[in-house]
């Protein structure tokens, strides 16, 4: 690759396709489960539109639908996963089944469809006509309440796409009350966050490497030979390179024709051969390996990258 591979932000959900049941009936339309899908009670979407939505977009539709059912004079402050999906932050694992909102300096009572969090003042922003916690505060909330991989994926993505700065993250972390649950992990996410991580899978892989006390890799390192640039590798340990390949080996995308897949395989094989001729060992893994770290550790261990007795990731800082 001539440039580092990176993911593209997902397409945002268009809330204009949502319809309140009362509005449909005013037009003489009685929504049914054959023509429409109930996004939540009282809010519908045409079945054809629903079928075209991604998993991320479906959760975003639920969040928008939940706001539609709230008092318009008191719009909720969306936070955590509900703010994350609207900002376009990546998710590792399934989206929740409830909408997350934050109540500043007050008593927070949750319901069957809404989780209310109580928090000191946080930065907020307007996005798609809704109130959201800022990107930095959303990342910190995810880092506090999720696992390390999920928090790191959100933080890396936000920095990579200039959605917030390191200073923004530092300020959001500094605002955490001492001893608040999850604050240690949130600060760790802030330390580990790196815009050089080009996908959620790479972020998850790096979190697993940290937790396993593997040597710290360099990210997106350029390799060259006499013919010029070979490409940028996802992880580099000086003589060993690691490549996260997403769902399939050699990054063959879903929907590729046999001819396109063959061309991608040939190009990647040529790239890997050139790397090996430069005395590099190459380790490749996919989502299933990153989700089950023992598998990824075995793959890396076969190339000489093994856990150490203690972490050295921050020794130089």
C-alpha positions as CSV (number, residue, x, y, z in Angstrom):
1,X,0.0,0.0,0.0
2,X,1.3,3.5,-0.8
3,X,-0.5,5.0,2.2
4,X,-1.5,3.5,5.5
5,X,-4.8,1.6,5.3
6,X,-7.5,3.1,7.3
7,X,-11.2,2.6,7.9
8,X,-13.7,5.1,6.7
9,X,-16.3,6.6,9.1
10,X,-19.7,4.9,8.7
11,X,-22.6,6.5,6.9
12,X,-24.7,8.4,9.4
13,X,-28.4,7.4,9.8
14,X,-30.9,9.8,8.2
15,X,-33.6,10.4,10.8
16,X,-36.0,11.9,8.3
17,X,-37.2,8.4,7.4
18,X,-38.7,7.9,10.9
19,X,-42.4,8.5,11.3
20,X,-44.4,9.0,14.5
21,X,-47.5,6.8,14.5
22,X,-49.9,9.7,14.9
23,X,-48.5,11.5,11.9
24,X,-48.9,8.4,9.8
25,X,-52.5,8.0,10.8
26,X,-53.3,11.6,10.0
27,X,-52.3,10.7,6.5
28,X,-54.5,7.7,6.5
29,X,-51.7,5.2,6.9
30,X,-52.0,2.5,9.4
31,X,-48.6,1.0,10.0
32,X,-48.4,-2.7,10.0
33,X,-45.6,-5.1,10.5
34,X,-45.7,-6.1,6.9
35,X,-45.2,-2.5,5.6
36,X,-43.3,-0.9,8.5
37,X,-40.9,-1.7,11.3
38,X,-41.5,-0.4,14.8
39,X,-38.2,1.2,15.8
40,X,-39.7,1.6,19.3
41,X,-43.2,2.1,20.5
42,X,-44.9,4.8,18.6
43,X,-42.1,5.4,16.0
44,X,-42.0,3.5,12.7
45,X,-39.9,3.2,9.6
46,X,-40.8,1.7,6.3
47,X,-39.7,-2.0,6.1
48,X,-37.7,-1.4,2.9
49,X,-35.8,1.5,4.5
50,X,-35.1,-0.7,7.6
51,X,-33.7,-3.5,5.5
52,X,-31.1,-1.2,4.0
53,X,-29.7,-0.1,7.4
54,X,-26.5,-1.4,8.9
55,X,-26.4,-2.6,12.5
56,X,-24.9,0.7,13.5
57,X,-27.6,2.6,11.7
58,X,-30.4,0.6,13.3
59,X,-29.1,1.5,16.8
60,X,-28.9,5.1,15.7
61,X,-32.5,4.9,14.5
62,X,-33.5,3.6,17.9
63,X,-31.7,6.5,19.6
64,X,-33.4,9.1,17.4
65,X,-36.8,7.4,17.9
66,X,-36.3,7.5,21.7
67,X,-35.6,11.2,21.5
68,X,-38.8,11.7,19.5
69,X,-40.8,10.2,22.3
70,X,-39.2,12.6,24.9
71,X,-40.6,16.0,25.9
72,X,-39.3,18.4,23.2
73,X,-39.0,21.1,25.8
74,X,-36.6,18.9,27.8
75,X,-34.4,17.1,25.2
76,X,-32.2,14.5,26.8
77,X,-28.4,14.7,26.8
78,X,-27.3,11.6,24.9
79,X,-24.2,9.9,26.2
80,X,-22.1,6.7,26.2
81,X,-23.0,4.3,23.4
82,X,-26.0,6.4,22.3
83,X,-23.7,9.4,21.7
84,X,-21.0,7.2,20.2
85,X,-23.3,5.8,17.5
86,X,-24.3,9.3,16.4
87,X,-20.7,10.6,16.4
88,X,-19.8,7.6,14.3
89,X,-17.4,6.0,16.8
90,X,-16.7,2.3,16.2
91,X,-18.2,-0.4,18.4
92,X,-16.7,-3.8,19.3
93,X,-19.5,-6.2,20.0
94,X,-23.3,-5.6,20.0
95,X,-24.9,-2.2,20.6
96,X,-27.0,-2.0,23.7
97,X,-30.8,-2.4,23.7
98,X,-31.4,0.8,25.6
99,X,-30.7,4.5,25.0
100,X,-28.1,6.1,27.3
101,X,-28.5,9.6,28.5
102,X,-26.7,11.7,31.1
103,X,-28.3,13.8,33.9
104,X,-25.9,16.5,35.2
105,X,-25.8,16.9,39.0
106,X,-29.1,15.2,39.6
107,X,-30.8,11.9,40.5
108,X,-30.8,9.5,37.6
109,X,-33.6,6.9,37.3
110,X,-33.5,4.4,34.5
111,X,-36.4,2.7,32.7
112,X,-36.8,-0.3,30.5
113,X,-35.6,1.6,27.4
114,X,-33.5,4.4,28.9
115,X,-30.4,4.2,31.0
116,X,-29.8,7.5,32.9
117,X,-26.3,8.3,34.2
118,X,-25.7,10.9,36.9
119,X,-22.5,12.9,36.3
120,X,-20.8,16.2,37.1
121,X,-20.9,18.8,34.3
122,X,-19.6,17.6,31.0
123,X,-19.0,19.3,27.7
124,X,-21.9,18.9,25.2
125,X,-22.5,19.6,21.6
126,X,-25.3,19.7,19.1
127,X,-25.3,17.0,16.4
128,X,-28.1,16.2,14.0
129,X,-30.3,18.4,16.0
130,X,-29.7,16.5,19.2
131,X,-27.8,17.1,22.4
132,X,-24.8,14.9,22.8
133,X,-21.9,14.7,25.2
134,X,-18.8,16.0,23.4
135,X,-16.6,13.4,21.5
136,X,-14.0,13.5,24.2
137,X,-16.5,13.0,27.0
138,X,-18.2,10.3,25.0
139,X,-14.8,8.5,24.6
140,X,-14.1,8.8,28.3
141,X,-17.5,7.5,29.2
142,X,-17.0,4.4,27.0
143,X,-13.5,3.9,28.4
144,X,-14.9,3.9,32.0
145,X,-17.8,1.5,31.4
146,X,-16.6,-0.8,28.7
147,X,-13.5,-3.0,28.3
148,X,-10.1,-1.7,27.3
149,X,-10.4,-2.7,23.6
150,X,-13.7,-0.9,23.2
151,X,-12.5,2.3,24.8
152,X,-9.3,2.3,22.8
153,X,-11.1,1.7,19.5
154,X,-13.2,4.8,20.2
155,X,-10.3,6.9,21.3
156,X,-8.0,5.9,18.4
157,X,-10.8,6.6,15.9
158,X,-11.6,10.0,17.4
159,X,-7.9,11.1,17.2
160,X,-7.4,9.6,13.7
161,X,-10.4,11.5,12.2
162,X,-9.7,14.8,14.1
163,X,-12.9,14.5,16.0
164,X,-11.1,15.6,19.2
165,X,-7.6,16.3,20.3
166,X,-5.3,14.8,22.9
167,X,-5.9,18.0,24.9
168,X,-9.7,17.5,24.7
169,X,-9.2,13.9,26.0
170,X,-6.9,15.1,28.8
171,X,-9.4,17.8,29.9
172,X,-12.2,15.2,29.9
173,X,-10.1,12.8,32.0
174,X,-9.0,15.6,34.4
175,X,-12.7,16.3,35.1
176,X,-13.2,12.8,36.5
177,X,-13.8,12.8,40.2
178,X,-11.1,11.0,42.2
179,X,-11.8,7.3,42.6
180,X,-14.8,7.2,40.3
181,X,-15.5,3.7,39.0
182,X,-13.6,3.1,35.7
183,X,-11.4,6.1,36.0
184,X,-8.1,4.1,36.1
185,X,-9.0,2.3,32.8
186,X,-10.2,5.6,31.2
187,X,-6.8,7.2,32.0
188,X,-5.1,4.1,30.6
189,X,-7.1,4.5,27.4
190,X,-5.9,8.1,27.2
191,X,-2.3,7.0,27.6
192,X,-2.6,4.3,24.9
193,X,-4.7,6.2,22.4
194,X,-2.9,6.5,19.0
195,X,-4.2,7.9,15.7
196,X,-1.8,5.5,13.9
197,X,-4.3,2.7,14.6
198,X,-6.3,2.5,11.5
199,X,-9.3,0.3,12.5
200,X,-11.2,-1.0,15.5
201,X,-9.6,-4.4,14.9
202,X,-6.1,-2.9,15.2
203,X,-7.1,-1.1,18.3
204,X,-8.5,-4.2,19.9
205,X,-5.3,-6.1,18.9
206,X,-3.2,-3.5,20.5
207,X,-5.2,-3.6,23.7
208,X,-4.7,-7.4,23.8
209,X,-1.0,-6.9,23.3
210,X,-0.8,-4.5,26.2
211,X,-2.8,-6.7,28.5
212,X,-0.6,-9.7,27.6
213,X,2.7,-7.7,28.2
214,X,3.9,-8.2,24.7
215,X,6.6,-5.8,23.5
216,X,5.1,-2.5,22.3
217,X,4.9,-2.3,18.5
218,X,5.4,0.7,16.2
219,X,2.3,1.5,14.1
220,X,2.1,2.1,10.4
221,X,5.8,1.7,9.6
222,X,6.9,2.1,6.0
223,X,9.0,-0.6,4.5
224,X,11.0,-0.2,1.3
225,X,13.3,-2.3,-1.0
226,X,15.2,-1.6,-4.1
227,X,12.0,-1.4,-6.1
228,X,10.6,1.4,-3.8
229,X,7.9,1.4,-1.2
230,X,6.6,-2.0,-0.2
231,X,3.9,-0.5,2.0
232,X,2.9,0.3,5.5
233,X,2.6,-2.5,8.1
234,X,0.0,-2.4,10.9
235,X,2.5,-3.4,13.6
236,X,6.3,-3.5,13.6
237,X,8.7,-5.0,16.1
238,X,11.9,-4.6,14.1
239,X,12.2,-7.8,12.1
240,X,8.7,-9.0,12.8
241,X,5.6,-7.3,11.3
242,X,2.0,-7.9,12.2
243,X,-1.0,-7.5,10.0
244,X,-4.6,-7.4,11.2
245,X,-6.7,-8.6,8.2
246,X,-10.3,-7.9,9.4
247,X,-12.8,-10.6,8.7
248,X,-10.7,-12.4,6.0
249,X,-7.1,-13.0,5.4
250,X,-5.3,-10.5,3.1
251,X,-8.2,-8.0,3.5
252,X,-10.4,-9.3,0.7
253,X,-13.6,-7.2,1.2
254,X,-17.1,-8.7,1.3
255,X,-18.8,-8.7,-2.1
256,X,-15.5,-8.9,-4.1
257,X,-15.8,-10.8,-7.3
258,X,-13.6,-13.9,-7.8
259,X,-11.4,-11.8,-10.1
260,X,-11.1,-8.9,-7.6
261,X,-10.4,-11.4,-4.8
262,X,-7.7,-13.1,-6.9
263,X,-6.1,-9.7,-7.7
264,X,-6.0,-8.7,-4.0
265,X,-4.6,-12.0,-3.0
266,X,-1.9,-11.7,-5.6
267,X,-0.9,-8.2,-4.7
268,X,-0.8,-9.0,-1.0
269,X,1.2,-12.1,-1.6
270,X,3.7,-10.1,-3.6
271,X,3.8,-7.5,-0.8
272,X,4.4,-10.2,1.8
273,X,7.1,-11.8,-0.2
274,X,8.9,-8.5,-0.6
275,X,8.7,-8.0,3.2
276,X,10.1,-11.5,3.9
277,X,13.0,-10.9,1.4
278,X,13.9,-7.9,3.7
279,X,14.4,-10.4,6.5
280,X,11.0,-9.8,8.1
281,X,8.9,-12.4,9.7
282,X,5.2,-11.8,9.1
283,X,2.3,-12.6,11.4
284,X,-1.3,-12.3,10.2
285,X,-4.5,-12.6,12.2
286,X,-8.3,-11.9,11.9
287,X,-11.1,-10.7,14.1
288,X,-11.7,-14.1,15.6
289,X,-8.0,-14.2,16.8
290,X,-8.2,-10.7,18.2
291,X,-11.4,-11.5,20.1
292,X,-9.7,-14.6,21.5
293,X,-6.3,-13.3,22.5
294,X,-4.7,-16.7,23.1
295,X,-5.1,-17.4,19.4
296,X,-3.4,-14.0,18.5
297,X,-0.7,-14.6,21.0
298,X,0.0,-18.0,19.5
299,X,0.3,-16.5,16.0
300,X,2.7,-13.8,17.3
301,X,4.6,-16.2,19.5
302,X,5.4,-18.4,16.4
303,X,7.2,-15.3,15.0
304,X,9.1,-14.6,18.2
305,X,6.8,-12.0,19.8
306,X,6.1,-13.3,23.3
307,X,4.9,-11.9,26.6
308,X,7.4,-10.3,29.0
309,X,7.5,-10.6,32.8
310,X,6.5,-6.9,33.1
311,X,5.1,-4.2,30.8
312,X,7.6,-1.8,29.2
313,X,5.0,0.2,27.2
314,X,5.4,3.3,29.3
315,X,9.0,3.0,30.5
316,X,10.3,5.5,27.9
317,X,7.6,8.1,28.8
